[in-house]
Amino acid sequence: MTLPALFVAHGSPMLALEDHEYSRFLESLGRELPAPEAIVVFSAHWDSPEQSMTVDESHDTMHDFYGFPEAMYELRYPAKGSAAVTQRIACLFEAGNLHYEPVLGRGLDHGAWVILSKMYPNADIPVIELSVDSRRSPEEQYAIGAMLKELRQDNVLIIGSGGLVHNLRLISQTDEPEAWAVEFDEWIARNLETWNLKELFNYDKKAPHAREAVPSYGTEHFAPLFYAMGAASDEAKAKRLIQTYQYGSLSLNCWMFGGS
């Protein structure tokens, strides 16, 4: 069996403590997927011009947010790393002529550990975190993800963690979704389901309300979508597993790419 690649919206850090439809979905998804040997996460909260990769034997938990309840800062996700998987990734990056930086001591940011704490709460599966580069073109981001597609055949789960509609300046106090946010998500959905790369690579010009959904200061949250898609470019099929909203315009969705 080949594992799928996933795009997972991580929403607010409070997801780690919340109990609602989306959090329960992530819990059930972790139970339903075949248990992976390791997890690779491209996180929106590691935006770097150099392709970077954690190479730690074990990870600290980064609390890279402020103004949240004290309980958030007490949470820990003590996942281990995997020397074997990092070496495999290094070989694949080198084969793709992609320079990468091995990073020690960084820890897992909340884009990685918050979703994993729901999917795999025991923290007993090795995790490798990879950076994204929001300054690269979608084509380049997709190509980097494609370098790692072989890992899925080795029972490695590849996740892009970000947000398709993620404009914190436009959030409200209601979970009733804004019409513009829904319209943007549905445009993305139509083009994902047909694997229309030409349209998707130009989403910033073609998609309705792209400026509101993906503001110029927040493109790093959209980028993980293309890394995850690239990791399933050999199958080129997409399925939306859930779609909900918080705060009017914070889109909480999960897309599954490939998997057989």
BELBELJO-V12374 format. One record per residue. N is the residue number from 1. RES is the residue in one small letter. SS is DSSP state (a for helix, b for strand, c for the rest). PHI is phi in degrees with one decimal (none if undefined). PSI is psi as a letter, one per 30 degrees, with the letter a starting at -180 (NA if undefined). Layout:
[[N:RES:SS:PHI:PSI] [N:RES:SS:PHI:PSI]]
//
This chain:
[[1:m:c:none:k] [2:t:c:-99.0:k] [3:l:c:-69.5:l] [4:p:c:-74.6:l] [5:a:b:-101.6:l] [6:l:b:-129.0:k] [7:f:b:-106.2:k] [8:v:b:-126.0:k] [9:a:b:-73.6:k] [10:h:c:-97.0:f] [11:g:c:56.3:b] [12:s:c:-81.4:k] [13:p:a:-54.2:f] [14:m:a:-61.1:f] [15:l:a:-51.0:e] [16:a:a:-61.1:f] [17:l:c:-106.8:f] [18:e:c:-81.5:l] [19:d:c:-125.7:j] [20:h:c:-154.5:a] [21:e:a:-55.8:e] [22:y:a:-71.8:e] [23:s:a:-63.1:e] [24:r:a:-68.5:e] [25:f:a:-60.7:e] [26:l:a:-61.7:e] [27:e:a:-61.7:e] [28:s:a:-71.1:e] [29:l:a:-61.3:e] [30:g:a:-61.9:e] [31:r:a:-76.4:e] [32:e:a:-83.1:e] [33:l:c:-71.1:k] [34:p:c:-58.3:k] [35:a:c:-63.9:k] [36:p:c:-78.8:l] [37:e:c:-76.1:e] [38:a:b:-159.3:l] [39:i:b:-126.9:k] [40:v:b:-113.3:k] [41:v:b:-121.5:j] [42:f:b:-85.8:j] [43:s:b:-107.2:k] [44:a:b:-61.0:f] [45:h:b:-92.6:g] [46:w:b:-134.1:i] [47:d:b:-102.0:j] [48:s:c:-143.0:k] [49:p:c:-69.5:f] [50:e:c:-99.6:k] [51:q:b:-64.0:j] [52:s:b:-117.8:l] [53:m:b:-147.6:k] [54:t:b:-69.9:k] [55:v:c:-129.5:g] [56:d:c:-77.5:l] [57:e:c:-72.5:e] [58:s:b:-146.3:l] [59:h:c:-113.8:k] [60:d:c:-77.6:l] [61:t:b:-103.6:j] [62:m:c:-81.1:k] [63:h:c:-107.7:i] [64:d:c:-91.1:h] [65:f:c:-159.2:l] [66:y:c:-143.2:l] [67:g:c:82.8:g] [68:f:c:-104.5:l] [69:p:c:-57.4:l] [70:e:a:-56.3:e] [71:a:a:-58.6:f] [72:m:a:-64.7:e] [73:y:a:-82.9:f] [74:e:a:-94.6:f] [75:l:c:-72.2:k] [76:r:c:-133.4:k] [77:y:c:-131.9:i] [78:p:c:-84.3:h] [79:a:c:-71.0:l] [80:k:b:-90.4:l] [81:g:c:-95.4:a] [82:s:c:-148.5:j] [83:a:a:-62.5:e] [84:a:a:-65.4:e] [85:v:a:-73.4:e] [86:t:a:-63.7:e] [87:q:a:-66.1:e] [88:r:a:-64.4:e] [89:i:a:-62.5:e] [90:a:a:-57.2:e] [91:c:a:-64.0:e] [92:l:a:-69.2:e] [93:f:a:-64.6:e] [94:e:a:-64.4:e] [95:a:a:-64.1:e] [96:g:c:-88.5:g] [97:n:c:59.4:h] [98:l:c:-107.9:j] [99:h:c:-68.7:k] [100:y:b:-137.7:l] [101:e:b:-115.6:j] [102:p:b:-74.5:k] [103:v:b:-124.5:k] [104:l:c:-105.0:k] [105:g:c:80.5:g] [106:r:c:-75.8:e] [107:g:c:88.3:l] [108:l:b:-95.8:k] [109:d:c:-78.9:l] [110:h:a:-70.6:f] [111:g:a:-63.7:f] [112:a:a:-94.2:e] [113:w:a:-74.6:f] [114:v:a:-63.8:e] [115:i:a:-69.2:e] [116:l:a:-69.2:f] [117:s:a:-65.7:f] [118:k:a:-84.6:e] [119:m:a:-74.7:e] [120:y:c:-134.8:i] [121:p:c:-63.8:f] [122:n:c:-80.2:f] [123:a:c:52.3:h] [124:d:c:-106.5:g] [125:i:c:-115.8:k] [126:p:b:-58.1:k] [127:v:b:-126.9:k] [128:i:b:-121.6:k] [129:e:b:-101.0:k] [130:l:b:-120.7:k] [131:s:b:-79.0:l] [132:v:b:-113.9:l] [133:d:c:-129.9:j] [134:s:c:-69.8:f] [135:r:c:-85.2:f] [136:r:c:-73.1:l] [137:s:c:-73.4:l] [138:p:a:-55.2:e] [139:e:a:-60.9:e] [140:e:a:-68.1:e] [141:q:a:-61.0:e] [142:y:a:-60.9:e] [143:a:a:-65.2:e] [144:i:a:-66.5:e] [145:g:a:-58.8:e] [146:a:a:-64.5:f] [147:m:a:-60.9:f] [148:l:c:-102.7:g] [149:k:a:-61.4:f] [150:e:a:-62.3:f] [151:l:a:-60.1:e] [152:r:a:-63.9:f] [153:q:a:-75.8:f] [154:d:a:-100.0:g] [155:n:c:65.6:h] [156:v:b:-107.7:k] [157:l:b:-90.1:k] [158:i:b:-107.1:k] [159:i:b:-126.1:k] [160:g:b:-101.4:k] [161:s:b:-112.7:j] [162:g:b:-164.7:b] [163:g:c:-170.3:k] [164:l:c:-76.6:e] [165:v:c:-115.9:j] [166:h:c:-147.1:i] [167:n:c:-118.8:j] [168:l:a:-68.8:f] [169:r:a:-80.3:f] [170:l:a:-115.0:g] [171:i:c:-73.1:l] [172:s:c:-128.3:a] [173:q:c:-97.5:g] [174:t:c:-121.2:l] [175:d:c:-89.8:f] [176:e:c:-67.4:k] [177:p:c:-69.2:k] [178:e:c:-69.8:k] [179:a:a:-59.6:e] [180:w:a:-66.2:e] [181:a:a:-66.1:e] [182:v:a:-63.7:e] [183:e:a:-62.9:e] [184:f:a:-63.8:e] [185:d:a:-58.2:e] [186:e:a:-71.7:e] [187:w:a:-64.0:e] [188:i:a:-60.0:e] [189:a:a:-60.0:e] [190:r:a:-58.7:e] [191:n:a:-80.9:f] [192:l:a:-69.2:e] [193:e:a:-66.3:f] [194:t:c:-103.0:g] [195:w:c:49.1:h] [196:n:c:-87.9:i] [197:l:a:-65.2:e] [198:k:a:-58.6:e] [199:e:a:-71.6:e] [200:l:a:-64.3:e] [201:f:c:-66.1:f] [202:n:c:-115.8:g] [203:y:a:-57.2:e] [204:d:a:-65.8:f] [205:k:a:-104.2:f] [206:k:a:-100.2:e] [207:a:c:-76.3:k] [208:p:c:-67.1:k] [209:h:c:63.2:g] [210:a:a:-60.9:e] [211:r:a:-66.0:e] [212:e:a:-73.5:e] [213:a:a:-72.5:e] [214:v:c:-127.9:i] [215:p:c:-65.0:l] [216:s:a:-59.2:f] [217:y:a:-85.1:g] [218:g:a:-128.4:g] [219:t:a:-66.6:f] [220:e:a:-65.2:f] [221:h:a:-79.1:f] [222:f:a:-84.0:e] [223:a:a:-53.3:e] [224:p:a:-58.1:f] [225:l:a:-57.6:e] [226:f:a:-73.1:e] [227:y:a:-62.3:e] [228:a:a:-66.7:e] [229:m:a:-59.7:e] [230:g:a:-58.5:e] [231:a:c:-67.1:f] [232:a:c:-120.6:g] [233:s:c:-65.7:f] [234:d:c:-74.0:f] [235:e:c:-110.5:e] [236:a:c:51.7:h] [237:k:c:-138.2:k] [238:a:b:-135.0:k] [239:k:b:-141.3:k] [240:r:b:-81.6:k] [241:l:b:-95.1:f] [242:i:b:-162.2:l] [243:q:b:-145.8:j] [244:t:b:-138.7:l] [245:y:b:-139.3:l] [246:q:b:-126.9:l] [247:y:c:54.3:h] [248:g:c:81.4:e] [249:s:c:-139.9:g] [250:l:b:-93.3:j] [251:s:b:-79.8:k] [252:l:b:-112.9:j] [253:n:b:-142.2:l] [254:c:b:-136.2:k] [255:w:b:-115.0:k] [256:m:b:-108.6:k] [257:f:b:-115.6:k] [258:g:c:66.7:a] [259:g:c:100.0:k] [260:s:c:-151.1:NA]]
//
